[in-house]
Amino acid sequence: MSSEPSIFFSDPNERQGSFLRRTFVVGGLTALAGLALTGRLAQLQVIQSQQYATLASNNQFNFRLVPPPRGRILDRNGVVIAGNRPSFRVLVVRDETKDLDQTLDLLGRLLPDTLERRRSIIRDVNAAPRFSPVPVKSDLTWEEFARVNLYANELPGVMADMNEARFYPYGGAFAHVIGYVAKPNDRDIKAIRDAGEQVPEILFNPGFRIGRQGVEKSFDTDLRGEAGGTRVEVDARGRVVAEDIGGSRAAVPGKDVVLTLDADVQNRALEVFGEESGGCVVMDIRNGDILCMVSAPSFDPNLFVGGVPSRIYNALRDYERLPLLDKAIYGTFPPGSTFKMTTAMAFLAAGIDPKERVNCTGGYRYGNRTFRCWKRGGHGSMDMHNAIKNSCDTYFYHLCNRAGVDRIAKVAEDLGFGHTYEIGIAGQSKGTVPSTKWKREYTEATPWQDDGTWYPGETLSVAIGQGALQVNALQLAVMTSRIANGRKAIQPRLIKSVGGVNRPEGDDFGDLPIPTEHLEIVRAGMAAVANDVTGTAYRASQLGLGDIQMAGKTGTAQSRDYGSGSRGPRDAVWKRRDHALFVAFAPHDAPRYAIALIIQHAPSGGSADAAPRAREVMKTVLLKDPDMLARIERPLPPEAAAPEGLDEGEAGAGPGGEVTGEAAAEVARPAAAPRPAPPTATSGPRPYLQESPQ
């Protein structure tokens, strides 16, 4: 059976139906796509038009932060001690340079000193935000500024402008008090973030500075102000083509901070120190205002504004007199005989009769050792008044254990020792006021050194301002102010006002818990020190300002244990010398001002170093007081003359009130430039349980 091929015929209607179905599907999809596109266009151009218009405007315009002018720091009379000055600078914008290395090479031909800082410049440029100008060099001379502008067209991404730089017109006179400013670093940013706060965007601006020490740091937020901004139009490459004046915002300057310090007194205090090391504090005993707070030698804070070169910093760091260490509030020293007023008031609190006499033969035997008086031949019979006047160690050795170290410590704390004060800046040392409780707590922390027992022999050292006793110059000034005031527990005040708002004065505090009759006995002894011809600071304390006289107390404090060897203070090695101290108030008959001055490792190790310098500072203070000036200019009564046996030169005052004779020769007034050094240093000498000279 043969098979026949099958023949199939397609229906034309079926083919046409299939074509139409495909057409409808494609057309429907096209229509849907068109509708979707139309809807999206409508959404973008109608519904979201404002949003995208804003985004487009933001791409066209940039808002660049402008650092605000930093607030000024003024002295009590309105003198600027930290301000701002115009400064020419050259900047680089990384994103506008074709080749950063080539640009820096060309810039180095115009400003050769930028080649030395090339690595740090590149680091700053790479760390800066996009299109943010980075300062390459500040404080350009006019010639350098003109040279950069002349070749600006050949230096893409380089511009020169004028800004404000921090300036300290008095150099080192206020360096430790006001501190300095510097660029924020990674540690600053981390500290803000660790505190859970938002980092202000202005901190990333390469030209912004923050406070590093002193008032600049403590009141940094007030001094900063509020950043402004410039709205600029940029092209597709981000380059500035125009500035939108209407969209810019002016920066708000920082608040002014007014201090209680006096620029003339502060400058004079630093001057009298010369090249010596130490600290000086002057207070108004009526309200606690600090008129002077100097640490010497000092440093120039202007060096740190733009970044101090490492070679200079290293040189400062290695200087043995540690200029960056604040010896007025941080450095601590044994107070020596300036502490004897405190010990005397402890005697009076213990019921010891101030007329009781002790015979000084040059030393005091206690146990198996002899505690020697500073006067080898002895002072003879001494009561309290004469013991203060002559600074007799033996008197205080003999009576101190009848009062006890705890009573001495209590009076010391009442007079201001062992405390820190709210003066607006950090960095104060509390010091050490030994007591039985203190020693127990100390030995609990260091049990291998001692068993915690207080021995009576240790009280002998504390009674004359030695042993473990450590104080700073501010505490000595507070003690002297409270003794001179006699009524109030005066508190020191450094900040007078911030942004025009006054701070509380130092007399808004409690009464001094010491009987007036006890204070009068001590003040009489201090007056004899400075004005009795046999006082330990007679010649060095004569002001030569009419009938105004000081009342004071000298002190010499050991910086090491002499053992059984020589104890001469005139050691050739600076660190082996004794410290010289002097505290005083004036006028002694109507007190207004108190001073405490410390010479670290003094050349002669006695009052001949400290008292004349304190006298010169006090004279400056008194001459600036209108009431004191009127009293000075008042004619002296006929009976006022130099003490018998002394001519006017020896008494320290010439016919016109000027300092003459031996008193003038005692004052060193070299105008030496301040020296700097880093803030890493130990605070003071080690304590020794040993007797002290005067």
Secondary structure in CASP SS format (residue, H / E / C, confidence):
PFRMAT SS
TARGET T0000
AUTHOR 0000-0000-0000
METHOD secondary structure of the structure
MODEL  1
M C 1.00
S C 1.00
S C 1.00
E C 1.00
P C 1.00
S C 1.00
I C 1.00
F C 1.00
F C 1.00
S C 1.00
D C 1.00
P H 1.00
N H 1.00
E H 1.00
R H 1.00
Q H 1.00
G H 1.00
S H 1.00
F H 1.00
L H 1.00
R H 1.00
R H 1.00
T H 1.00
F H 1.00
V H 1.00
V H 1.00
G H 1.00
G H 1.00
L H 1.00
T H 1.00
A H 1.00
L H 1.00
A H 1.00
G H 1.00
L H 1.00
A H 1.00
L H 1.00
T H 1.00
G H 1.00
R H 1.00
L H 1.00
A H 1.00
Q H 1.00
L H 1.00
Q H 1.00
V H 1.00
I H 1.00
Q C 1.00
S H 1.00
Q H 1.00
Q H 1.00
Y H 1.00
A H 1.00
T H 1.00
L H 1.00
A H 1.00
S H 1.00
N H 1.00
N H 1.00
Q H 1.00
F E 1.00
N E 1.00
F E 1.00
R E 1.00
L E 1.00
V E 1.00
P C 1.00
P C 1.00
P C 1.00
R C 1.00
G C 1.00
R C 1.00
I E 1.00
L E 1.00
D C 1.00
R C 1.00
N C 1.00
G C 1.00
V C 1.00
V E 1.00
I E 1.00
A E 1.00
G E 1.00
N E 1.00
R E 1.00
P E 1.00
S E 1.00
F E 1.00
R E 1.00
V E 1.00
L E 1.00
V E 1.00
V C 1.00
R H 1.00
D H 1.00
E H 1.00
T C 1.00
K C 1.00
D C 1.00
L H 1.00
D H 1.00
Q H 1.00
T H 1.00
L H 1.00
D H 1.00
L H 1.00
L H 1.00
G H 1.00
R H 1.00
L H 1.00
L C 1.00
P H 1.00
D H 1.00
T H 1.00
L H 1.00
E C 1.00
R C 1.00
R H 1.00
R H 1.00
S H 1.00
I H 1.00
I H 1.00
R H 1.00
D H 1.00
V H 1.00
N H 1.00
A H 1.00
A C 1.00
P C 1.00
R C 1.00
F C 1.00
S C 1.00
P C 1.00
V E 1.00
P E 1.00
V E 1.00
K E 1.00
S E 1.00
D C 1.00
L C 1.00
T C 1.00
W H 1.00
E H 1.00
E H 1.00
F H 1.00
A H 1.00
R H 1.00
V H 1.00
N H 1.00
L H 1.00
Y C 1.00
A H 1.00
N H 1.00
E H 1.00
L C 1.00
P C 1.00
G C 1.00
V E 1.00
M E 1.00
A E 1.00
D E 1.00
M E 1.00
N E 1.00
E E 1.00
A E 1.00
R E 1.00
F E 1.00
Y C 1.00
P C 1.00
Y C 1.00
G H 1.00
G H 1.00
A H 1.00
F H 1.00
A H 1.00
H H 1.00
V H 1.00
I H 1.00
G C 1.00
Y C 1.00
V E 1.00
A E 1.00
K C 1.00
P C 1.00
N C 1.00
D H 1.00
R H 1.00
D H 1.00
I H 1.00
K H 1.00
A H 1.00
I H 1.00
R H 1.00
D H 1.00
A C 1.00
G C 1.00
E C 1.00
Q C 1.00
V C 1.00
P C 1.00
E H 1.00
I H 1.00
L H 1.00
F H 1.00
N C 1.00
P C 1.00
G C 1.00
F C 1.00
R C 1.00
I E 1.00
G E 1.00
R C 1.00
Q C 1.00
G H 1.00
V H 1.00
E H 1.00
K H 1.00
S H 1.00
F C 1.00
D H 1.00
T H 1.00
D H 1.00
L H 1.00
R H 1.00
G C 1.00
E E 1.00
A C 1.00
G E 1.00
G E 1.00
T E 1.00
R E 1.00
V E 1.00
E E 1.00
V E 1.00
D C 1.00
A C 1.00
R C 1.00
G C 1.00
R C 1.00
V E 1.00
V E 1.00
A E 1.00
E E 1.00
D E 1.00
I E 1.00
G E 1.00
G E 1.00
S E 1.00
R E 1.00
A C 1.00
A C 1.00
V E 1.00
P C 1.00
G C 1.00
K C 1.00
D C 1.00
V E 1.00
V E 1.00
L E 1.00
T C 1.00
L C 1.00
D C 1.00
A H 1.00
D H 1.00
V H 1.00
Q H 1.00
N H 1.00
R H 1.00
A H 1.00
L H 1.00
E H 1.00
V H 1.00
F H 1.00
G C 1.00
E C 1.00
E C 1.00
S E 1.00
G E 1.00
G E 1.00
C E 1.00
V E 1.00
V E 1.00
M E 1.00
D E 1.00
I C 1.00
R C 1.00
N C 1.00
G C 1.00
D E 1.00
I E 1.00
L E 1.00
C E 1.00
M E 1.00
V E 1.00
S E 1.00
A E 1.00
P C 1.00
S C 1.00
F C 1.00
D C 1.00
P C 1.00
N H 1.00
L H 1.00
F H 1.00
V H 1.00
G C 1.00
G C 1.00
V C 1.00
P C 1.00
S H 1.00
R H 1.00
I H 1.00
Y H 1.00
N H 1.00
A H 1.00
L H 1.00
R H 1.00
D C 1.00
Y C 1.00
E C 1.00
R C 1.00
L C 1.00
P C 1.00
L C 1.00
L C 1.00
D C 1.00
K C 1.00
A C 1.00
I C 1.00
Y C 1.00
G C 1.00
T C 1.00
F E 1.00
P C 1.00
P C 1.00
G H 1.00
S H 1.00
T H 1.00
F H 1.00
K H 1.00
M H 1.00
T H 1.00
T H 1.00
A H 1.00
M H 1.00
A H 1.00
F H 1.00
L H 1.00
A H 1.00
A C 1.00
G C 1.00
I C 1.00
D C 1.00
P C 1.00
K C 1.00
E C 1.00
R C 1.00
V E 1.00
N E 1.00
C E 1.00
T C 1.00
G C 1.00
G E 1.00
Y E 1.00
R E 1.00
Y E 1.00
G C 1.00
N C 1.00
R E 1.00
T E 1.00
F E 1.00
R E 1.00
C C 1.00
W C 1.00
K C 1.00
R C 1.00
G C 1.00
G C 1.00
H C 1.00
G E 1.00
S E 1.00
M E 1.00
D C 1.00
M H 1.00
H H 1.00
N H 1.00
A H 1.00
I H 1.00
K H 1.00
N H 1.00
S C 1.00
C C 1.00
D H 1.00
T H 1.00
Y H 1.00
F H 1.00
Y H 1.00
H H 1.00
L H 1.00
C H 1.00
N H 1.00
R H 1.00
A H 1.00
G C 1.00
V H 1.00
D H 1.00
R H 1.00
I H 1.00
A H 1.00
K H 1.00
V H 1.00
A H 1.00
E H 1.00
D H 1.00
L C 1.00
G C 1.00
F C 1.00
G C 1.00
H C 1.00
T C 1.00
Y C 1.00
E C 1.00
I C 1.00
G C 1.00
I C 1.00
A C 1.00
G C 1.00
Q C 1.00
S C 1.00
K C 1.00
G C 1.00
T E 1.00
V C 1.00
P C 1.00
S C 1.00
T H 1.00
K H 1.00
W H 1.00
K H 1.00
R H 1.00
E H 1.00
Y H 1.00
T H 1.00
E H 1.00
A H 1.00
T C 1.00
P C 1.00
W C 1.00
Q C 1.00
D C 1.00
D C 1.00
G C 1.00
T C 1.00
W C 1.00
Y C 1.00
P H 1.00
G H 1.00
E H 1.00
T H 1.00
L H 1.00
S H 1.00
V H 1.00
A H 1.00
I C 1.00
G C 1.00
Q C 1.00
G E 1.00
A C 1.00
L C 1.00
Q E 1.00
V E 1.00
N C 1.00
A H 1.00
L H 1.00
Q H 1.00
L H 1.00
A H 1.00
V H 1.00
M H 1.00
T H 1.00
S H 1.00
R H 1.00
I H 1.00
A H 1.00
N H 1.00
G C 1.00
R C 1.00
K E 1.00
A C 1.00
I C 1.00
Q C 1.00
P C 1.00
R E 1.00
L C 1.00
I E 1.00
K E 1.00
S E 1.00
V E 1.00
G C 1.00
G C 1.00
V E 1.00
N E 1.00
R C 1.00
P C 1.00
E C 1.00
G C 1.00
D C 1.00
D C 1.00
F C 1.00
G C 1.00
D E 1.00
L C 1.00
P C 1.00
I C 1.00
P C 1.00
T H 1.00
E H 1.00
H H 1.00
L H 1.00
E H 1.00
I H 1.00
V H 1.00
R H 1.00
A H 1.00
G H 1.00
M H 1.00
A H 1.00
A H 1.00
V H 1.00
A H 1.00
N H 1.00
D C 1.00
V C 1.00
T C 1.00
G C 1.00
T C 1.00
A C 1.00
Y H 1.00
R H 1.00
A H 1.00
S H 1.00
Q C 1.00
L C 1.00
G C 1.00
L E 1.00
G C 1.00
D C 1.00
I E 1.00
Q C 1.00
M C 1.00
A E 1.00
G E 1.00
K E 1.00
T E 1.00
G E 1.00
T E 1.00
A E 1.00
Q C 1.00
S C 1.00
R C 1.00
D C 1.00
Y C 1.00
G C 1.00
S C 1.00
G C 1.00
S C 1.00
R C 1.00
G C 1.00
P C 1.00
R C 1.00
D C 1.00
A C 1.00
V C 1.00
W H 1.00
K H 1.00
R H 1.00
R C 1.00
D C 1.00
H E 1.00
A E 1.00
L E 1.00
F E 1.00
V E 1.00
A E 1.00
F E 1.00
A E 1.00
P C 1.00
H C 1.00
D C 1.00
A C 1.00
P C 1.00
R C 1.00
Y E 1.00
A E 1.00
I E 1.00
A E 1.00
L E 1.00
I E 1.00
I E 1.00
Q E 1.00
H C 1.00
A C 1.00
P C 1.00
S C 1.00
G C 1.00
G C 1.00
S H 1.00
A H 1.00
D H 1.00
A H 1.00
A H 1.00
P H 1.00
R H 1.00
A H 1.00
R H 1.00
E H 1.00
V H 1.00
M H 1.00
K H 1.00
T H 1.00
V H 1.00
L H 1.00
L H 1.00
K C 1.00
D C 1.00
P H 1.00
D H 1.00
M H 1.00
L H 1.00
A H 1.00
R H 1.00
I H 1.00
E H 1.00
R C 1.00
P C 1.00
L C 1.00
P C 1.00
P C 1.00
E C 1.00
A C 1.00
A C 1.00
A C 1.00
P C 1.00
E C 1.00
G C 1.00
L C 1.00
D C 1.00
E H 1.00
G H 1.00
E H 1.00
A H 1.00
G C 1.00
A C 1.00
G C 1.00
P C 1.00
G C 1.00
G C 1.00
E C 1.00
V C 1.00
T C 1.00
G H 1.00
E H 1.00
A H 1.00
A H 1.00
A H 1.00
E C 1.00
V C 1.00
A C 1.00
R C 1.00
P C 1.00
A C 1.00
A C 1.00
A C 1.00
P C 1.00
R C 1.00
P C 1.00
A C 1.00
P C 1.00
P C 1.00
T C 1.00
A C 1.00
T C 1.00
S C 1.00
G C 1.00
P C 1.00
R C 1.00
P C 1.00
Y E 1.00
L C 1.00
Q C 1.00
E C 1.00
S C 1.00
P C 1.00
Q C 1.00
END
